[in-house]
Amino acid sequence: MPGKYILAVDQSTQGTKAILVDHNNQIFYKVALPHKQLVNNQGWVSHDLDEIRHNLYQLFRNILKKVNPDQIEALAITNQRESAAAWSRHTGEPLCHTIVWQDNRTEKLINRIAYPELKETVKNKTGLALSPYFTGAKWGWMLLNEPRVIQARENDDLCLGTMDSWLLYQLTNKRSFKTEPSNACRTQLMNIHTGKWDQQLCKIFGTNINELPEIVDSNAHFGKTDLFGLLKTPIPIKSILGDSQAALFAHGCFNPGDFKVTFGTGSSVMLNIGSNLPSNINNKLNTSIAWSLNGKISYVLEGNINYAGASISWLKDKVQLINKPEETENLALTANPKDHTILIPAFAGLGAPYWKAEAKAAFVNMTATTGKNELVKATLNSLVYQISDILSQFQQLYPKVNQEIHTDGGMIHNKYLMQYLCNITQKVVKIADIPELSALGSAMNARNKKEQAQSSKSFTPKMKSESAKFYLTEWHDWIDRF
C-alpha cells in the first residue's frame, strides 16, 4: 500500500516550499522556489503575489511527479506572519504588492496616531505594542496610498488578508476567505480577549470588518483544493498556523512554561503560557495566541528580533566580511577571546524588550586589534544577548519557565552560536533534527497529532554563571546609551 502524506505549504519570507510529511512526522520529499525581494531606495520591502502563486503551481506539479494524487491526504499551510496582502474579492487578483513584515513604511502613520491613550488601548486589546511591524497599519497605508485598493473598497470588492488567507483564497478558487488566530492575532485588529475582529481597532487603522476574513480554529476545515486544477478529486485543507506558532507545535511545547527559539531572517522567542491571559498584558513583550484547537485557545508570550539571519546577510552582502553564512562559526571560534566588541543590531531600531525605534546600529567597544573575526563574533553574540533579555522578561512575567531551550531554523547548525546561547542563558539547548519545523508543525496539526519532533543533539553550559552575568552587564551598559 503506498504511503499517505500531508502536503505542507510553507510560505516564508524568502520563498515557497512544498513538503510531503509522512505518518512518522518525517519529511518524505520537499521542493522549493525563491521569490524576489522587492526593495526600493526607501528600504520598503515587497513581494509579488502573482510570482508566489506561479511558484506554488510549479511546486505542486513537481510534487505530483513524486507521488500519486491519492497519496495526498490533506493540505496544511504555514506562513510568514504580519505581511499584508490586498486582492479583488471578485477576481482574486492582487491589487498591489504585499507589504512584508520587515517593511517600515507605516512609521509616519503610526507616529500620527500614537498618543498615550490609544497606545494603551491597542496594547490591552491586542497584547501588541502599537508598531509599524504589524499588519493593521500596513493595510491602513494601502487604503491611503494604493489606488487600486482604494477603488476596490469603493466597489465593495476588497479582500484584506495575511499570507495564509491569500493562499487559501487562491487554493479554493475564491470559495474560502478565512484565517485563524495565530495569524489574526498579529494584525492588531483582533481582540485577543474575545478572539474576534474588534470594531474599535479596525477604525483606528481605517479598515472595515467586512473586508477581513472569517476567523476559525487553527485545525478547522478550511475548504477543499484541487491544487490549481492538478487534482481530479479535491483534498481538504485542514491546518493553518503562523510559522512561529507552527514551530512551537512541532517542538511539542504544549505545556505552560515550554518555549522555543526560531532562528530565521528574524528570530521569534515564544513561551506557552496556557489558556489564561496574564492579568497585565501591558508589558515589554507581545502577548499572542499560539493556536485555537477545537474551540480552545492557548496563549503565548513572544519577543521578536528583527535581525537574526538578516544580520548574517548584512555581513555577507553589505560589508562583505564573509562569503557564506557557514563561515561565521569558525571565524567566531577563532576570534580573540579578550576582545569585547559589541554590535548594537539596531538596523531597524531595537524591538522587544527594548522598544527603541529610533536607535541606529553600531559596533562599539572596539580596539585597534579588532578585526573581521571579532566583528563576526560580536554579531552572533548580539543575537544571544537579545534572546537572553527576552527570557529574563519571560521569567518575570511567568516564573515557571522550562530549563530547556528548543531551537530551530537555519542558524542552529552554528556550534559557536548554540554553545554561546547555552552559556549566557545557563540553560540546556536542544537542536531540532528537522529544519522544516514550521511545515512539520502545521502537518502534525492537520492530523491532530500532539507529539514532539526529534532532537538528537543538545548543548550544556560551559561558562560559569558569574561570567555570563559579566557579559550581559557589559551589553546592558551599551544598550542603555542608545
N, C-alpha and C positions, 0 to 999 in steps of 0.2 A: 504494500500500500504506500503510495507516495506521501511524503511529509506534508504537513499543513503549516502555513505560515501567516503571521500578521505582517502586512506591508506597512511599514512605518515611514512617514514622510517627515523629514527633519529640515524645516525651512530656517536656515541660520542666517546670520548677517553676511557671511562670505559666499554662501552658495546653497544649493539644494541637494539633499541626499534622499535616496530611496533605499530602504533596508528591509530585508526579509529576516524576521525573527522566528526561530523555531520554538517548540514547546518546552525546551530546556533552557530558554532565555539566552540562547546563543545566536550570534549573527551568522546566518547561512550565506548571505550574499548582500553586497552593498555596491552602489554606484552613485556617483556624484557629479555635479556640474557647477562651476562657479558662475556668478553673475557680476556684472560691472559695478564697481563702487563709483557712483557719480558724485564727484566732489568739485564744487565750483570755487572761484577765487575768494569767496567769503567763508569757505570752510563748511558750507552746507553739504550734508550727506544724503543722497537719494538712491533709490533703486527703481528700475524699470519693471513694472508688474507684468508687462507683455513678455519681457525676456524671461522672467521667472516662470510664467505659465508655459512658455515654449520649452524651457528646460525640463519642467516637470513631465510634459508629454514625452520628451525624448527618453527620460529616465524610465518611465513606465514601459515604453517599447523595449528598452534594454532588459528590464526585469522579466518581461513575458517571453524573452528568448531563453531565460534560465529555468522557468517553471511553467507548468500548465496553469491556465486560469483557475481551474477548480481546486488548485492547491492553496489559493489565497483565501483565507477565512474572512478577513476584515481589514479595514484600513484604520491606522492611527496617525494623528498629527501632533507634532511638537514644533514650536516656532519661537523665533526671536520675539521678545515682548516689547511693548511701548511704541513700536513703529506704526505709523498712521497711514492708512490707505483710504481712498475715496473712489467710488465707481458708480456707474449707472445701474439703477435698480432694474430698468427695462432691458438693457442690452448686456449688462455685466461687464462692460468695457471700462477700463480705468480712466479717470478724469484728470489725473495728474500723477507724477511720480510719488512713490512712497517717501514720506519724511522718516528717516531712520532714527532709531532710538538715540544714537550718539549726537544727532543734529541739535544745534543750539540756537537756531534762528528765531525761536519764540521768546528769547530772553527779554527783549524790549516789551513784548506783550505782557509777560509775567510781571515785569517791573512796574508797569502802569496800574496793575490791579493788586499789588502786593502790600496792601495796608494791613495792620495787625489783626483786626477782627476777621477779615476774610482768610488770612493765612491760618488762623486758629480754626475757623470753620472747616476749611479743606482738610487740615491735618486730623481733626477729630472725627470727621465723617469717613475719610479715606485711609487713614493711617499713614499717609504720604505727605511729605513737606511740599508746599507749592513750588513747582520747579518746571523748567523747560523740558526736562527729561521725560516727562510722562505724556501720554497720548492726547489728553484733552486739549492741552494748549496747542498741539500740532494741528488738530482739526480746527481749532479756533483760528489759527493762522491761515489755513487753507480757505476758510469761509470768508476771510477778508482779502485774500490775495490771489486766489486761483479762479480765473473767470469761468471755467467750465464747471467747477464745484459750485460757484455762486449761481450759475444758470440752472444747474441740476436741482438745487434747492427750490428755485422759483418754479420749476416744472414738476415738483414733488417726485423727483426721480433720483434722489440721492441716498446712497448707502455709505455709511462710515463704519470702518471696522479695523481691527488689528489683523495681523497676517493670517491668523487662524480662520477668521471669518471670510477673508478674501479667498483663501484656498478652498474653504468649504463651499462657498457660493459657486466657484468655478467647477469644482468636482461634482456637484449635484446639478449642474446645468441650471443654476438660478433658483432651484427649488428650496434650498435651505439657507436661511440667513440667521445664524446662531453663533453664540460664543459661550464660554464657560468662565467660572470665577477666577481661575488662576491668571487668565488674560484680562478679564474685565476689571479686576481689582487694580490693575496697573494703569488704567486710563485716567484716574482721578474723577471719573464720572459715576462710579459705583459706590454706594454706601456700604461699607463692609459690615455694618451692624444689621442691615436688612438683606444684603445680598442682591439688591436691585439697583437699577439706574435711579439717580437722585435728581429731581427736578431743579433744585437749587444749584447743584453742581453743574448741571447742563447749562443753566442760564449764565453762570459765571464765565464759561468758555464759549458761549454763543451757539451751542448745539441743541438739537431737538431730540427727544427720546425716540420719536418715530423714525429717526434716521439711523438708529443704533440697532444692533442685532439682539435677538432674544437671548437671555441668559438662562442656560440649563445646566444640569450636572455635568461634571467632567467625564463621567462614564455613561452619558446619555446615548440614545440612538440619534445620531446627528443627521441621518439621511442615508441614501444609497448612492454609489458612484459606479459608472461603467468605465472609469479611467479615460475620460475623453473619447468614448466610443470604442475602446480597445477590447472591452469585455462584452460578450453576448448577455451574460447574466450579471447584473449589478451586485456589488458586495456592500455590506453595511459599514458605515463609519462609526466606530464605537468608542473612540477616545480622542480627546483633545486636552493637552496640557502645555502651558508655557514651558520653555526649555529648562529654566532653573528648577521649577517645581517637578518637572518630569525626572530630572536627575535626582532630586530628593527622594522621589518614589522608588527609583531603581536602586538607590543605596539602602532601601529598607528603613528609612528614617520615619517610621510610623508612630513612634512613641515620643511624647513630650520630653524635650531635652536632647534628642538626637539632632545632629546638624551635619552639614556638608559645605565644602568649598569647591566651587566650579571655577576652573581657570580657562577662560576663553578670551575673546577680544577684550571684554571686561571680565570682572570677577564678581560672582554672587556668593555671599556668605549667608546661609539660610538655616534657621533654627525652628524646628517644630515645637509649637507651644500648646498644641492640643485644641480642644473645641471651645475654649473660653478665651475671650479677648482680655488683655490686661486692663486693669481699672484705669490706667492712664496711658493712652497711646500717643500723647503729645511728647514724644521723646526724640532722641537723636537718630533713631533707626526708622526703617519702614516697617509698618505692620501690614501684612498682606494675607492673602488666602492661599493655602497650599493647594487645596482641591475641594470639591464638593462631590462626595460619593454617596449615591443613593439617598440624597437629601441631607447628608450630614457634612457640615463644613469643618475643616481643620485650618487653623491659623498658623502663621509663621512670623518671626522677626527676621528682617533681612537688612544687610548692609551691602550696597553696590559700589564697586570700584570701577570707575570708567576705563582706566588704563591698566590692563594686565598684559595679555599678549600684545595689545596695541603699543605698550612701551617697548617691547622687543622689536616690533615692526619699526618703530621710530629709530631705534639703534641701527637697524639694518638699512632702512630706506632713506632716512633723512640725514643722519650723521655718519652713516656708512662705517660704523665701528665693527660690524660683523657682516659676514656674507650669508649666513643662515642661522636660524634660531638655535640650532643644536650646539653651536659653538659656545653659547653662553655658559654652559655647565663647566667646561674645562677652564675657561677664562676666569670665572669666579673662583674656582677651586685653587687656581694658581696666583690669585691676587695677593698683594701684600696684606697679611692679617693685621698689621698695625695701622693700616690706612683706615680712616674713619669718614671718608667721603659719604655724603648723604644726598640722594636725589629727592627733591620735593616734586612729586609727579603730577603737578597741577597743570597738565596740558589743556584741560577743560575745567579749570577750577578744582577744588577738592570737595568730594561728596561726603558720604557717611564715613565716620561720625563727626566730621569737622565742619562741613557745610560752609566752606569759604569759596563762594562762587567767583570772587574777583582775584583769587590767588593765581600766580603765574609759576610755571615750572622753573626749577633751578637746581644745579649741582652746587652744594655748599660744603664747607669744611675741607676743601682740597688743600694739598700742599704741592710743592714743586716736584715731588716724586709720584704724584697721582698720574696714572696712565690709563690705557684702554681697559686693562683687566679690572682695575679698581672702579672705573665708571660702570662697567657691566655688572660687577658685584653690587654696587650701590643701587642699580636699577632693580635687580632681583630682590635685594633687601627691602626696598621701599614697599614692595608688594606685601611682604611678610609683616612689616610693621603695621600697615593698614589693616590687614586681616586680624592681627593681634588686638588692635584697638577696637575693632568691631566685636571680637569675642569678649573683651572686657565689658562692653555695653551689654552683651547678652547676659553676662554673669550678674550685672547689677539689676537687670530687669527680670531675670528668670534664673534663680540661683541653682536649679538642678540641671546644669549643662553637662552633657556627657564628656568623658575624658578622651574620647576618640574623635579624630577629625577624618571624616570620609572625604576623599578628594577625587575629582575627575577633571577631564579637559586636556588640552594639548600640552600643557606645561608640566604635567605630573611625572613625566619621564626625566625631568631635570633633577638629578640626585642632589645637587647643591641646594636648590630651592626647597625641595621636600625636607631635607635634613635641617635647614635653617628655620623653616616653619615649625618643625618639631622642637628645635632648641629654644626658640624665642617664646613659643606658647607653652612649652613644657607639657605637651600632650602627645599621645601616640598618633601618628599619621598613617592612615590606611589608603593604599593606592588601588583604584578600580582596575580590574583586568580589561574591561571592555571600554574603548574610548567613547563609543556612541551611547553614553548613559541616558541622554535625553530621549533618543529614539527608543531605547530599550524600556525606559520607564513608561512611556506612552503605550508601547506594545503590551507591557505587563498589565497596565490599566484596562486595555481593551479586553484582556482575558480575565479581568477581575482577580488577578494574582497579586497577593501581597507577600512578596519574597524579597530576598536581598541579593544583589549582584555580587559575584565572587570578588574577593580581594586577596591576592596571593602574596602581596608584599607590604611591609609596614616599616616605619622608622620610629625609633625611640630616642629620647633626648640624650645628647652627648655634651651638653653645656650645663653648667651649674646655674641654678635659678638666679643667683646674685649677678652673674654676668649678663643673663638675659635682661634683667631689670636695668642694668647699666646702659645697655644699648638702646632700650626703649626710652629711658630718661633722656639720652642724647637726642634721639629722634623727636621727642616731645618738645625739647628746648628749641629746636629749629622750627618745628611746625608752628609753635606759638608766635614766632616772629613774622609769619606770613598772613 
